[in-house]
Amino acid sequence: MKTPEISVGIVSGSDLAFTLNGIFTDSVSGGIQTGRRTARVSNGRITVINGDQVTEAGEEVTFTPADGNGAGFTLHAVTIGVDFHWQRDEDQSFTGKLKFLVENGKITAVNILSVEDYLLSVISSEMSATSSAELLKAHAVISRSWLLAQMDKTARLKGGAEKYTTSFMTEKELTKWYDREDHSNFDVCADDHCQRYQGITRASTPEVEQAINETYGMVLMYGDAVCDARFYKCCGGITELFENVWEPVSHPYLQMVIDNDRAPSGFETDLAREENAVRWIKGNPPAFCNTNDREVLSQVLNNYDQETTDFYRWKVIYTQQELSDLVRSRTGIDFGTITDLEPLTRGVSGRIIRLKIKGDKKELIIGKELEIRKSLSKSHLYSSAFCVEKSVDATGVRFILHGAGWGHGAGLCQIGAAVMGATGYSYEQILIHYFKNANLKKIY
């Protein structure tokens, strides 16, 4: 099998400033292009502006390095961490081809490159490039697996007769999950919605290159299919089922895993039961990801991720008015004054899958986990593994959310894997710990 090529959607806007750092040719005129340019959309068509020179490019244009892999390009003011608490703009540089296309009245910049070159950036963008060798190799395998699984899924969806649906709404309940099927003009996006990809801006190290080379073409398999290998920051002690986070499909390799080499004493681990979940979340059970080791955390977290320190157990407090205003703003639904938040269904990790929001004007059940997280925070709650405590005193009503973990919880726990890598586990052992029933296989 030949090394696959991937297209990555980087950023969209009405105007996109970019610099061609080398000699490129464009697909419209075939002419030589280099230096700073601006791509602009008007009436559904792209124009490329270079000082006083304006080139009509139609609905799409691709810039290809004229000297193979020697040239790169920079996109200016790219927003990263969209809607998350670390959102910011930065200039980002890339290798490979640069494609502009029109989507929904805006221009989207797309990077086209080989899967293995893409992984060099992903491993350095998703975590620190100074992570342990075993963690880097484990992440190379799961990132490659996830990507190829998504490309296979896209091909299946395009050939299917029915439209893929990710939300269901009735008068009493909203169920919605967030995956990557809304990308129809490229394979994946560059932000946390898919895999965090920031080109060569996050400079890879010889250790990252070695991890990619030593696992070249290697993926996790279940039967004849590449595993949809998911990952996130911190499970909070137990991992979640795929079907409780995304579409209602059970993957035998994405099951409940206690993030420890033994079951923690003093805790019941059936966290679908409310009393067990509350005790677990308010407690401090030992787990691989239960660490304050700054050296380990600096390996797996980039500088802006290290701004978050309370990932294993956390707490958020809202006044009744703050919560009511927040939910109205985030959902677009006027519940009136929120009177209660009632967990109805929890997953195996304690994450809430269905939450009833009660107000004096309206009640509604919402899910799945990310819809809950988006509804109860200006960006996202760290996770939906939380229990609700109401406090009433002379100043009024407060809602205290006691939470566990950071992310959706299905698949590999990055902080737990970092601890495993730092304490002597091999990358094969890390992968089999988080992906039960899966096998490693080199496919190209």
N, C-alpha and C positions, 0 to 999 in steps of 0.2 A: 504494500500500500504506500502510495506517495504521501509525503508530508502535506496535510491539508492547508489551505489558505483561508483566512478569516477576515470578515469585514466588521469593524468596530465603530459604532456611532459615538462621536466624541462630544459634540456640542451643537446647539441650534440657536439661531437668532436671525434678525432681519439684516444685520451686518456682521460679518466675521472678518477680523483682521488676522492675517497670517504672513509668515515669512518663509520663503523657500531658501533653505540654507544649502545651496548647491545648484547644480544644473538639472532642470526638469523639462519635460515636454508636456504640452497640454493636448487633450484628446480632441479639442475642437479645431484648432488650426495646425497642430503638429509642430508649432513653433517652440523655440527655446524660452524658458521662463526662469527667472531667479530674482531674489530680493523680496521686499515687502509689498504686499498687495492687500486689497479689501474685496471680499465677495459680498455682493448685495443682491437682494431679491426685489423685483418689481413686476407686478402683474403676472406672477407665476414663472418668471424667467430670471436667470442669474446673469449678472454683469460682474466682470472682474475689473477692478479699478487700479491703475498703476500711474499715480500722478495725474497727468492730463489725458492719459491713454485709457480708453474704456473699451473692453472686449465683451461682445454679446456671446454668452455661453449656452443659452437655451435652458433646458430643465436640469441638466447635469453636466459636469466637467470633471475629468480626472487628470491629476498631475502625476507623472511617472518619472522617477529618478532616471536621468539619462545615462548614468554611469553605474547601473546596477544598485548595489546596496550602499554606495558611498555617500549619497546625499540624504538629508533629513529636512524636516520642516517644523515650524513652531506655530502653534495656535495661541493667540493672545487672549487673556482674560477668560479662561475656561473656568466655569463654576464646578467645584467638586463638593461632594457630600450634600447633594441637593436635598433640601428639607430636613437634613439632620443637624444636630447641634454644632457640628464642626464646619458647616457650609462656609466656603470662601472662594475667591477668584484667584487664579494664578496662571502664568504663562506655562505652556507645556510643549515639549519637543518630542518628535516621533521619527521613526524610520519607516520605510515602505512608501506606498502610494497614498496620495491625498485625493479624495473624491468629494465634490460638493453636489448635493441634490436638493430638490425642493420638496418639503413636507409641510402640509398644513399652512401654507403661505409663508413659511420660513425656510432658511437654508440650514441644512444639516451637514456637518463635516464628518467624513467617514475615513478611517485609516484602514488600508488593506495590506495585510502582511501574513507571513507564515504563522502557524499555530505556535511553533517553538519560539519564534522571536517575540510573539505576543506574551508567552509565558514568562520570558525574562523580565518584562515589566510588571506583570500581574503579581509575581512572587515578591517583588520589591515594593509594589504599591499596596498590597494587602497586609504586609507586615514589614518589619525591619529587615534589610538585606543582611544584617549581622546575626540573624537567627542561627540556631544550631543546625549542623549539616543534616541531621535526621529530620528535623521539622521542615527544612527547606525541601528535602526530597519528598516528604509526605505531601506537602502542599503542591508541589509540582504535579504529582500524580492526580490529586483530587481536582485541581484546576483544569488539567488537561481532560480528565474524565467528564467533568461537568460541561465543559465547552463542547466536546464531541457529542455528548448526549443531547445537548440543546440543538445542535445542528441536525441530528437525526430526528428530533421531535419536530423541528420546523418543517423538515421535508415531509413528515407524516401528516402534519396539520394542513399543509398546502394541498396534499392529495386527498384530504378528507372531504366528504360531502357536507358535513355539519360544521357550523361556525363554532369555534372554541369560545366558551363563555366562562368568565371569572367572577360574575356577580349575580346574585339572585335577591329579589326584593319583593316582600309582601307588606301588607299593612302592619304586621306585627314583628317582622324580622328582616334584617339585612345581612346577607352573607357575601363576603367579598374577600378575594385573595389577590396578591400582587406577584405576578411572575413576569416573564419576559416575552409573552406572546404578542405584545403590542408592537414589537419591532418587526416590521415587515420588509423594510428596505435594507437591513443589515442584520448580521447574525446576533450581535450582543451590543449593549451600550457600555460606556466606560465607567459608570458610577456604581454605587453599592446596590442598585437595582439588579445588576447582573454580577459582574466581578469588577472590583476597583482596578482601573487601568489608567496609568498616567504616563505612558510612553517611556522615553529615556530620561524624563524629568526626575524620576526616582532612580538614580543611577544604580544599576546592578553591580554586584561585586563578583570577583572570581569564584566565591563560594556559591553564589546564585547560579552562575554559569555552569559550575561543576554539578550542582544538583539537577539542573535541566539536562545536562549531557548524560549523567549517570542513570537517569530515568527516561531517556529519550524514547518517545513512542509508547510509554508504559501507562496503562490505565487500569482502573478497577472494573471488573466484569461480574455480571450475574447471569449465568447461562451464556447466551450468545449476544447479550446486550451490554453496552457500556453503561456503567452506573451513573445515575443522576446524583453525583457526589456533592452534597451541599455542605456549607460551612458558615461560621459566624464567630463572634468573639468569645462568649462565655455561656455555658449551658446552665450554670447555677447548681450543678451537682448531678443532674439526670438529663439525658437527651430526649428529644420529642419525636413523634411519629410524623412522617412526611404528610400523610393525609389530614393531619390536624392543622397543618400550616398552609398547604396548597390544595390542589385538586384531590378529590376523594379516590385516590389510587394508593394501594398499599405496596410499598417496596420492601421486600424481605431484608434488604441490607440497610434500611433506614428505620431501625426499631429502637426501643428504649434501651439505653445503656447507662448503667451507674458509672459516673466518672471517677472511678476509684478502682483499686485492685481488690477491694472487698466491700461488701455492703456495710454502710455506716451503722454502728450500734446506736440504739436509742431512738431510731426513727423507723416508722413504717414507710415503705417506698411505693405504696399504692397511692400516688398523688392525685388520682382522679377523684378520690374521696376528699371532701372539703376539709375535714378536721386534720387529716394527714398533711394536706397541702399547707394549711396554716402553720402547723407545727414545723414543717420543713422550711418554709420561707422565713419564718421568724427565728429559726434556729441557725446554727452555724456548722452544718455537717461537713466532715472532711471530704475533700475532692481534689483531683488533680488541679482543677481551675480555681480552687480556693487558696490563692497565694497573694502575698504582698511583696514578693521578691522582685525588687526593682530591676535587677539584672535580667531576670527572665522576662519580665514585662517589657523591658526596653528592646528585647529581641523580637517580640511579636507585635508590638505597638509602635507605629510611627509617632513623630513628635506631637501631632494634633490629637491622636488617639490617647496619648498619655495624659491629656487634660482630664480624662475620665479615670477616676481612681476607685469609685464605689460600685464596681461592676458586679461583684459576687452577691452582695446584699446591699440594697439601696432603699431610700425612703423619699416620698414626695408628699407634700402637704398642701392642700387647697382649702380656702374658705369656701363656704357654700356658694357665695356669689362668684368667686373666681372660677369654680368648677362649672357653674351654670353658663357663664359667659364663654368659657373655653369650649365647652361641648357644642354650644350653639355656633360658634365661629368655625370650629373644625369640621362639623358634620353638615352645617347648613340647615339643621333641624332645630326648631324652637321647642325644647322640652319644658320651658318655663323654668321654675326653680327646681334644681335637681334635689331629690329627696333621698335617693338611694342608688347604689351600684351593687348589683346582685350577680355574683358568678353563678352561672347555670350549669356549664359544662367545662371541665378541665381536661387537658391532655395528660399523658403519662408523666410529663415533667412538671406538672403543676401549672402550666400555662393555661390561661383562660381561653377557651375556644368560642364560647357563647357567653355574652355579658348582657344582662338586662339593665338598661338605664331608665330609672324612674324619675319623672318630673311631675309637677302639678298640672301640666298641660298635656303631656304625652308620655307614653312608655314605648320602648322599642328594644328588641334584642339585636345586638350587633355581633359580628364575627367575620373573618377569622382573626388570628392573633394580631396581624399588622393593622387591620382596621381598628381594632381596640386600641392599640398603641398610638395610632395617629389621632384618634378621637379624644384622647385624654392627655395630650401634651401639645405644646406649640410646635414641636418638631416630631419626635417619637419618644414614647416611654422606652426605657432600655429593653424591656420585655413585657409580655403579658402574664408572666408568672408573678402575680401579686395578690395580696389579700387586702381587704378594705376594712378600715377601722373608723368609725364615726365618733367624734369627740364633741360634746356639747358643754359649753360653759357660759359665763356671763357675756362673753364677747361674741357668741354665736356658735354655728355648726362648722366643724372642720372635717374634711375627709383626709385620712392618712392612708396612703398606699405604701405598704411594705412589700418590696419586690426582690426578685432573685434573677440573676443572669443578665446577659446583654446579647440580644439577637433572638432569632426564631427558634434556635435550639435543635434543629434537625441536622444530623450528620456530625462533622468534625468540629469540636470545640477548640478554637485556636489557642486560647490560653492554656487549656488542659493539655493540648498536644505539645505546647512549648515546654511545660513542666515535664512531661514525659520524655521529650527529647533531651532536656537538660539533666535528667536523672538516669540516663543510660538505656532507654528504650530505643530500638531500631525503628526506622520509618515503616517497615513492614508490620511491626508490632503495633505502632500507633494507628495505622490504617485499619488493621483487623479489629483493634479495640473499638473504634467508632463505627466501622462498617461491617457488622456481623454478616456472615454468609457470602461475602464478596471474595473474589480472587484477583490477584495481580496478573496481568498479561501484557506482553509487548505486541502491539498491533502494527507498527511500522518502524 
